[in-house]
Amino acid sequence: MILSYSIISSLIIAFCYFAYKFFLAGECQHAMNRRILLIIYAVSLTMPLAILAIILHSPNYAAGISNVEIGEISNEIAGGVSKTGFVKTIGIIDLIYKIYLFGLFLTAAYFLYGLLMLSRLIKRGEKTVFGNFTLILVADNYRIAPFSWRDCIVMRRSDYEEDGDMILIHEYAHLKLLHWSDLLMAYLTICLQWYNPAAWAIREELKAIHEYQADETVIESGVDTKEYQLLLLKRAVGSGYQSFANSLNHSKLQKRVTMMYEKKTSLRRKLFALALIPAIGAGIAVTAIPSVAGVLESLANASVSTPAPSSSETSAEAPAPAKDKTIYVAVEENAEYPGGMDGLFKFMQNNIRYPEAAMKNNVQGRVIVKFVVDADGTVSDAEVVKGVDEDLNKEALRVVNAMPKWTPAKVGGKAVASYFTMPVNFRLNDDSPKEEANK
């Protein structure tokens, strides 16, 4: 579910970012642009929930295969006894999920590490409380630019002694406008969309706006513009905690200086913000494409499985050679698919695809697949015992082999391997091309 949510959110972010960059990024309307970016974040984080609800509850999105159904499964053998041996594979969706979760973990760990370093620096500094904020002075050997985080303003002692008044006005503007809360939303989005360049780029746009607003506050307080620009030049060096806090040397200095001389955006140009409406619509429209919706639904219904150990990885205490495996036909408790028959039917509907060649040639019929549910729930030894067409047979086998682990059958309270057969019915609608030609 989380990957489908992330993909939909990233599509909305991407379309909105390009609209913002083209129409609004250069406008001198900082408060409005900030609100627009926060709206983009809010829409991209909430809209996917509604879209997923529609996709998951719409039969039209179920991979477009309303013409495929499964019959009643049975633990009776429909053909000869199959060879023993177990095929354990990881599906492509499973692999994609694992890569995504690994990237999410690394990104979150990176941000949390940065926050930990920031917190440690704040704790080491000399603290002075000034009403609504706390001033943290650190030793000059820390090569950092002044920055603010939550209710703290952090700078080196020498910076405070030389230009403390201007720096405090700048950083206090960040605190007063709650810019740190904007950054938390930006980093949450990046964690969910670590693979999306637009998510990283839109964070930079948000940080630039924060600096424009703080610069504007300093100039409006009566500070000489040239003197303030000189301060920015002096503080342009220094590493700081740019990813997590609002720092004085954020953003490109040339753009900030240019923005200080820009005139306020006219009302007519403010209407460019309406370009975000079709941008959001375009992002949503992409998810409505049947093929995209089918993939999103498959990802939403998929679960990450843990691959069974190979024979070389099996411990010495519990060897499991395939040739000695007993496969039961009659059991006390039948194996069961996660979620029962409803779950199995939904899995088949979400994952099976009617082969294009078979559809074009009007090939349809019933494929019976026999398989084994191993004692650990793994599906293996799938084979066609009654086929129709090579393409239909291959598709039925592919989906059966992709099934996640079942709850295994039991004999005497012990999990055992058991046989199952399952009919997969491929049927075409009456208005198929061949039927139309025969009318």
N, C-alpha and C positions, 0 to 999 in steps of 0.2 A: 504493500500500500504506500509506504513512504517514498519509494522510487517513482511511482506514478504521480504522486502529489508533487514531488520535486520537479519532474519533467514539465508538468502543466505550469507550475509556478515559474519555471525558467523561461518558458515560451512567452508568458505575459511580461516578465521582466525585460526580455530581449526586445520585444516589439516596442514597449514603452520607453526603454532606454534610447533607442534610435530616434524615436519621435522627439523625446526631450532634447537629445543632443543636437538635432537638426533645427528645432524651432525655438528652444528656450534657454539653452545653456549659456549663451552670450548676453542675455538680457539683464539689465540692472533692476531686478525686482527680487531681491534676495529672499525676503520673507515669503513671497508667493511661490518662488521656485522650491524653497524648502518644503512648503506645504504640499506642493505637487509631488515631490519625491517621496514624502511620507505616505501620500495617497497611493502611489505606485506600489510601495512596499505593502501597504494594508490590503490592496486589491490582490496582489500576487500571492499573499499568504492566506487569504480567506476564500477567494474565488475557486481555487482548485478543489476545495471541499464540496462545493455545490456541483462542479463539473463531474467529479468522481461519482457523486451520488446519482447523477443522471446516467452516466455511462454504465455503472454497475447494475442499475435497475431497468435498463432499456434492453429488451431482447434483440433490437436491431444492431446493437454494438457487439453482440457475442460472436465476434470474428466472422460475421456474415455467413453463418452456417446453419441456418434454420432448417436446411435440407439434410442434416445429418443427425441421426439419433442412435442410441444404444439400446439393445434388447436386454432381457433379464440375464444376469450373470449366474453362473453355476459352478460348483466345485466338482462337477462330473467331467471326465475326460472325453472330449469329442473326437479324439483321434488316437493315434499310437502314442506310446510313452516317449516323451522327449528325452534327449540326452541330459545328464546332470551337468551342473556347472552354472555359475551365476555371473550375469553381466551387470556391472555396477557403473553407471555413468552419471555425470553431472551435466544437467541441461544448460543451454546457453543462458536462459533466464536466471538460473541459479548462479552462474558465473558472473553475470552482470550485476546481480544484487550484491555479491560478495565484494566486487571491485568498488561499487558505490559506497557500501558501508565502510570499507577500508579507507577510502578517501575522506568520508565524513569524519571518521575517527581521527585521522591525522590532522585534518583542518581544525577540528574542535580542540585537539590536544595542543596544537600550535597557539591558538588564541588563549587557551587557559594558561599555558606557560607564560605568555606575555603578560597576562593579568597578574600572575603570581609575581613576576619580576617587578612589575609596577607597584604592587602592594608592598613588596619588601623595601623598595626605594622610599616609599612614603613613610614607612615605619622607622627608617633609619634617620630621617631628617629631623631638624629642629622645628617644633610646631609652635605656631602663634595663632590664637583664635581671634578673628576679626568679625564678630557678628554672624553674618551668613556664610562665611567661608573660613577655612583654615589655611594659613600660609605655611608651606613646608620649605625650609631652606636646607640645601644639601651642600656638601663640600665642593670646592671648585675643581677637584680632580675628577668629578663626574662630568663627562663630556655630553651634556644634554642641553637641549633647548628648553626654555620655559614651557610648561604645559599645565593643563587642568584636567581633573578627573573627579566627577561627582561634586563634592563640596570642598575639594582641595586644589590649591594652586601651588605648583612645585617649580622652584627655580634655584639656580646656584646663588650663593651668597654674593658673589661679585656682580651678578646680573641685577640683583635687588638693590645693591648700593649704587650702581651706575644709572640704571633706567627703571627702577622699581615702580614708579608712578604709572608710566605708560604701559608697562607689562601687566600691572595689576588691572588696569582698566580693560585691556584686551582680554585677559584670561577670565576676569569676572563676568564679562559679557557672555562667554561660553557657558559659565555656570548658571547665570541668570536665565539664559534661553534654553537650558536643559539639553545642550547639544550631546552630552554623553549618552542620553537615552536614545537619541537617534542612532548613534553608533552601535548600541547593543542590538537594535533591530537589524541594522546592516550586517552585523557579524552573524546573527542568527540565520539570515538569508544566505550568506556565503557558506555557512556550514552545510545547509541543505542543498546548495547549488554550487559546490566547490568546483565543478567542471564547467561552469557557465561564465565565460569572460564578461558578459554584460553585468552579472552580479558584482564582480570586482570593480568594474568600471563605474557603475552607478554609486558605489560607495565613495569613490574618489570625487565624483560630482558633489555628493553630499558634504564631504569634508571641505571642499572648496567653498561651498556656500557658507559653511560655518565660519570660515576665515573672512569672507566678504562681510558678513554681518558683524563680526568682532572688529574688523578694520573700520567699518562704518561708525560703530559706537565710539571708537577712539577719536576719529576725526570730528564727530558731532560734539564731543566733550570739550572741544576747544584746543586740542593739541595741534601744534603746527604740522601740516601735512609733510613738508620736507623733512622735518626732524623725525617724524614717525617712520617715514620711508628709510631714513638712514638707520634707524633702530632695526628695521627688518633686514637690511643688508648685513648689519653686524651680527644678527642672530640667525642668519641663513645657514650657518654651520652648526653641527651638534646633532647627535643621534636621538634622542628622545624616545618616545613610545608612540610613534605616529599611528600604529595600527589600532591603538586602543584609547588614546586620549587626544584631546584637542591641543595641538602644539603650535607655538608661535611661528615656527618655520614650516608649517604645513603649506601645501599647494605651491604652484609656481609663482615666484615673486613677480615676474613680469606681468602676469595676468592680474595679480592683486593690485599692483600699482596702476595698471590701465583701468581697472574697474573703479578706482577711487575718483577718476575724472569722467566716468560715464554719466550721462544724464539718465534720469529715471525713465523707465520704459513707459511709452504712451499706452493709453487705454486700448487703442486699436491693436497694438502688438500684444497686449495681454491676452487677446482672444486666441492667440496661437496655442494657448493651453488646451483648447478644444481638440487639438490634433491627437491628444491622448485617448479620446473616446474611440476613434476608429482603430488606434493601435491596440487598445485592450480587446476590441472586437476581433481584430485579426488574430491575436493570440488565442482567443477562445475558439475562433473558427477553425484553426488548425487542428484542435483537439476533436472537432466534430467530423473530420475526414474519417470515413469508415476504417481504413487501414490503420490510421493512427489510434483511433478509439479502440480498435481490437487489440493493438499492442499494449495500450495503457491498461485495458481490462485484464489482459493476461498477466501483466506485471503486478497489478493490484491483487490478483487472486493467488499469485505464486507465493511460495514460502521458500526460504533458504534451507536447503537440506544439508545434512552432514554426510559426506561420502563414507560408505562402508569401507573398512580396512581391507586391503588386498591380502592375498594369502601370505605374502612375504612380510606383512606388517602384523599378522596375527601372532599373539603371544604363544610362547612354548607351552604354557600350561593349558591352553584351550585351542588346539589345532582344529581346523575345520576343513578337511579335504573334501572337495566337492563329490568325489566318487563314493564316499561313505554316507552321503546325505540321504536320509529317507524322506521321500515326498509323499504325503498322505493324500488320499482321495476322500476318505470318510474321517471326519474329526468331530470332537465334542463341541467346540466353539469355532464357528467359521471366521476366517479372516474378514476384516472390515476396512473399507476405505475411510480415511478421515472425513467425518461429516456424513457417513452413510451413503446410501444411493443418491441422495440429493447432491451431496458433495462430488460424487463421481460423475454424475451427469453434468454438473456445472463445469468440472474440469475438462471433460471431453468437449463440451460446447465452446469453451474458451480457447482450446488449444488445437483442435482438429481443423484442417483446411481441405476443402473439396479440391482435389487436383484439377488444375486448369485443363489439362489434356482430356481427362475423363469427362469433365463438364462439356467441353467443346464437342466431344464425340458421343455425347448423350449416354455415357456408360454409368450404370447404377446397379445396385444390388446389395447383398448382405455378406459381409466378411466376418468369419468366425475366428477369433484369436484365442489361442490357449496360452496360458502363462503360469508361472509359479510365484506365489507369495512366500518368500523365504521366512525363516524363523525370526529374522530381525526386521521383517516387514518389507524388505527390498523386493521389487518386481523384477523377475528375470525369466530367461528361457522363453520369451515370447515367440510364438510362431503361428503362422496361418494354417488352420486345419481345413478350412473351406474358403476358397478365394473367389474373386469375381474378375478382377483385372489387376495387372501388375501395379499400376499407379495407386489404385484403391487399397490393394494389399499393403503396399509400402507405407501409405499414410496411416492405416490402422495400426501397423506395427510400431511406427515412429511414436505415436501418441501413447500407446500402451507402455513402451519402454521409457517414456518421459514421466510416467506417473510417480508421485512422491511415495514415501514408505506407507504401507498399510499397518493396521494393527494385526499382528499375525494370528493364525489359528492356534488353538490349544488342544492338547490331548493330555488328560491327567494333570491339568493345571500348568503344563509346560508348553512353551511356544514351539511350534513345529512348522515346517514347510508344507504347503498344500497347493494343489492344482486348482485353477479356475479357467473357465471359458467365458468369453464375452462376445456377443454378436454386435457388430457395428454396421448399421444400415445407412447406406448412401442412396439418397433418392433425389431426383430432380423435379422441379415444379412442372406443371403441365404446359407452361408457356416457354419451355426450353427451346433453343433454336431448331432442334430436330423435330420436335413435336409440331412447331409452327409450320415446318416445311411439309409435313404429312397431312396437314389440314386442307 
